[in-house]
């Protein structure tokens, strides 16, 4: 399956505000208060392409992401059929592709009830409130003291919204950006981020979209005009995977043998839920977010 990406993704940042998500609710890109470094983005793209050359290029990664999109689009149709109901098998198939939620889904279901979770997903996808309100309501279904479960709920919601509509909705997973911890892939594109007293990036959908728009020219100048949403996900995942590997040698964030013996693409693939070992632990941390 190949996505036919609108030409709005090609050197037309000003027109991106006219693009609608599949549910008809616009996510208008915000003007960012921080400047990303173009040379860092180009470097991460080059690293991605270099690592991908070992597996036949970046195309197999894009194909895997497109297959994930097809799954999400099939489970969550654009127009909700009158008889639509999310089954447990469908929920399991979706969760298996969300690395951050795989190991917490049973705990979440036990805490709030599986049917409550299914109903909450329906409201998340087909509700009439704003994207931000739907996200917040979904996460709030889990008690505040269940911190890991709430974080998993955020990532599950973010991936459902994005992968059922990759053109209309940015990926708002915590590894992309987490305002609470001021960490995530977006931080890695800010030169000198380690000395900044704060990072003025919030968790609004409009901010994620504003950040995503910034990557469009980078990819266009590099000659990529198709599958741009998927490529942006890959470049961001590359940046965060690089960060996790760099930190692992300093504070034991992941097992040392993982960084030494596994292909550089494995952590990237896990972040995006397209790894071959879906649902199995491989020494990757459940919460790889530290700065």
C-alpha positions in Angstrom: 0.0 0.0 0.0 1.4 3.4 -1.0 0.1 6.7 0.3 -0.5 9.4 -2.2 0.7 12.4 -0.2 -1.0 15.7 -1.0 1.2 18.3 -2.5 0.4 20.4 0.5 3.3 18.4 2.1 5.7 19.7 -0.6 7.2 23.2 0.1 3.8 24.7 1.0 3.9 25.2 4.7 1.5 28.2 4.5 -1.2 25.9 3.0 -1.0 23.2 5.7 -3.6 25.0 7.7 -6.2 24.1 4.9 -5.6 20.4 5.4 -8.3 18.6 7.4 -8.1 15.5 9.5 -10.4 12.7 8.5 -12.8 13.5 11.3 -13.2 17.0 10.0 -11.5 18.6 13.0 -8.5 20.8 11.9 -5.3 20.7 13.8 -3.8 24.1 12.9 0.0 24.2 13.3 1.1 26.6 16.1 3.9 29.0 15.7 6.8 27.5 17.7 8.6 29.6 20.3 11.8 27.6 19.9 14.0 27.2 16.8 15.0 23.7 15.6 18.3 23.2 14.0 18.2 22.2 10.3 21.6 20.6 10.3 20.6 18.3 13.1 17.6 17.2 11.2 19.6 16.5 8.1 22.1 14.5 10.2 19.3 12.4 11.7 17.9 11.8 8.3 21.3 10.7 7.0 21.8 8.4 10.0 18.3 6.9 9.3 19.2 6.3 5.7 22.5 4.8 6.5 21.1 2.3 9.0 18.2 1.5 6.7 20.6 0.6 3.9 21.2 -2.7 5.8 17.6 -3.7 5.4 17.0 -2.7 1.8 16.6 1.0 2.3 13.9 3.1 4.1 11.1 1.6 2.0 10.6 -1.5 4.1 10.2 0.7 7.2 7.7 2.9 5.4 5.8 -0.2 4.2 5.6 -1.5 7.8 4.2 1.9 8.9 1.7 1.9 6.1 0.6 -1.6 7.1 0.1 -0.3 10.6 -2.0 2.6 9.2 -4.1 0.1 7.2 -4.8 -1.8 10.4 -5.8 1.3 12.3 -7.9 2.6 9.4 -9.7 -0.8 9.1 -10.4 -1.0 12.9 -11.4 2.7 13.1 -13.2 3.6 9.8 -13.4 7.3 8.9 -17.2 7.4 9.1 -18.4 5.3 12.0 -20.7 2.6 10.7 -24.0 2.3 12.6 -23.1 -1.2 13.7 -19.4 -0.4 14.5 -18.1 -1.9 17.7 -14.5 -2.4 18.7 -13.9 -6.1 19.5 -11.4 -7.4 22.0 -9.5 -9.1 19.1 -9.2 -5.7 17.3 -8.1 -4.0 20.5 -5.5 -6.6 21.0 -4.2 -6.3 17.4 -4.0 -2.5 17.8 -2.3 -2.6 21.2 0.4 -5.0 19.9 1.6 -2.3 17.7 1.9 0.3 20.5 5.1 -0.5 22.3 4.5 1.9 25.1 1.1 0.4 25.9 1.7 -3.4 25.4 2.8 -4.2 28.9 0.2 -2.0 30.6 -3.0 -2.8 28.8 -3.9 -5.7 31.2 -3.3 -3.4 34.2 -5.4 -0.7 32.6 -8.3 -3.1 31.7 -8.2 -4.5 35.2 -8.3 -1.0 36.7 -11.2 0.5 34.7 -12.8 -2.5 33.0 -12.3 -3.7 29.4 -15.6 -2.5 28.2 -15.1 1.0 29.8 -11.7 1.1 27.9 -13.4 0.1 24.6 -16.1 2.8 25.1 -13.4 5.3 25.9 -11.6 4.5 22.7 -14.8 5.0 20.8 -15.2 8.5 22.3 -11.6 9.2 21.6 -11.9 8.4 17.9 -15.5 9.5 17.2 -16.2 12.1 19.9 -17.3 15.6 19.0 -15.0 17.5 21.3 -11.6 18.9 20.4 -8.6 16.6 19.9 -7.0 17.9 23.1 -10.2 17.4 25.1 -10.7 13.9 23.8 -7.1 13.1 24.6 -7.4 14.4 28.2 -10.6 12.7 28.8 -9.2 9.3 27.6 -6.1 9.6 29.9 -8.3 10.7 32.8 -10.1 7.4 32.7 -7.2 6.0 34.8 -6.6 7.1 38.3 -3.9 9.7 38.9 -1.9 7.4 41.2 -1.5 4.9 38.4 1.2 6.9 36.7 2.6 4.4 34.3 -0.9 3.3 33.2 -1.9 7.0 32.5 1.3 7.4 30.5 0.5 4.3 28.5 -3.1 5.6 27.9 -1.6 8.8 26.5 0.6 6.9 24.1 -2.2 4.6 23.1 -4.5 7.5 22.3 -1.8 9.3 20.4 -1.0 6.4 18.2 -4.7 5.6 17.5 -5.4 9.2 16.4 -2.2 9.4 14.3 -2.1 6.1 12.5 -5.7 6.1 11.5 -5.1 9.5 10.0 -1.4 10.1 9.4 -1.8 13.1 7.2 -4.3 14.9 9.3 -3.0 14.1 12.8 0.5 14.4 14.2 2.0 11.7 16.3 1.7 13.0 19.9 3.4 10.2 21.8 5.4 11.0 24.8 8.7 10.0 23.2 8.0 12.7 20.6 7.5 15.2 23.3 6.5 15.2 27.0 6.0 18.7 28.4 5.9 17.3 32.0 9.5 16.0 31.8 10.7 18.4 29.0 12.0 15.4 27.1 11.4 13.7 23.8 12.6 13.6 20.2 11.8 17.3 19.6 14.4 18.3 22.2 17.1 16.6 20.2 16.6 19.0 17.3 17.4 22.0 19.5 21.0 22.9 19.4 22.4 23.4 22.9 19.3 22.0 24.6 21.3 20.8 27.6 22.0 24.3 28.8 18.6 25.8 28.2 16.8 26.6 31.5 13.5 25.5 30.0 12.1 24.2 26.7 9.1 26.3 25.6 7.2 23.5 23.9 3.8 22.4 25.2 1.6 19.3 24.7 -1.1 20.9 22.6 -1.9 19.1 19.3 -1.3 22.4 17.5 2.2 22.4 18.8 2.9 18.9 17.6 1.6 19.9 14.2 3.7 23.0 14.1 6.8 20.9 14.8 5.8 18.4 12.2 5.3 21.2 9.6 8.9 22.3 10.2 10.2 18.9 8.9 8.4 19.2 5.6 11.0 21.4 3.9 13.9 19.3 5.3 12.5 16.2 3.6 11.5 18.0 0.4 15.0 19.4 0.0 16.4 15.9 0.5 14.2 14.7 -2.4 11.3 13.0 -0.4 7.9 14.0 -1.7 5.8 10.9 -0.8 5.1 9.2 2.5 6.2 12.3 4.2 4.2 11.7 7.5 5.8 8.3 7.8 9.2 9.8 7.1 8.8 12.4 9.8 7.9 9.7 12.3 11.0 7.8 11.3 13.3 10.9 11.6 11.9 11.7 15.0 12.3 8.1 16.2 15.8 8.1 14.9 16.6 11.2 17.0 15.1 9.7 20.2 16.7 6.3 19.6 20.1 8.1 19.3 19.4 9.9 22.6 18.5 6.7 24.4 21.6 4.9 23.2 23.8 7.8 24.2 22.3 7.9 27.7 22.6 4.2 28.2 26.3 4.3 28.4 26.1 7.0 31.1 23.3 5.9 33.4 22.4 2.4 32.5 19.2 3.4 30.8 19.1 0.2 28.8 21.0 -3.0 29.1 24.5 -2.6 27.7 24.3 -5.7 25.5 21.3 -4.2 23.7 23.3 -1.3 22.4 26.2 -3.6 21.5 24.5 -6.5 19.9 21.3 -5.3 18.3 20.9 -3.5 15.0 20.5 0.3 15.4 17.1 0.2 13.8 15.7 -2.1 16.5 15.0 0.6 19.1 13.5 2.8 16.4 11.2 0.0 15.3 10.1 -0.6 18.8 9.2 3.0 19.4 7.0 3.0 16.3 5.6 -0.5 17.1 6.8 -2.1 13.9 9.3 -4.4 15.5 9.2 -8.2 14.8 9.2 -9.0 18.5 6.0 -7.2 19.3 4.9 -7.9 22.8 8.2 -9.3 24.0 10.7 -7.6 26.2 14.2 -7.2 24.7 16.0 -5.1 27.3 14.4 -1.9 26.1 13.2 0.3 29.0 9.5 0.8 29.7 10.1 4.5 30.4 13.2 5.6 28.4 12.7 9.3 29.1 15.4 11.1 31.0 17.2 14.4 30.6 
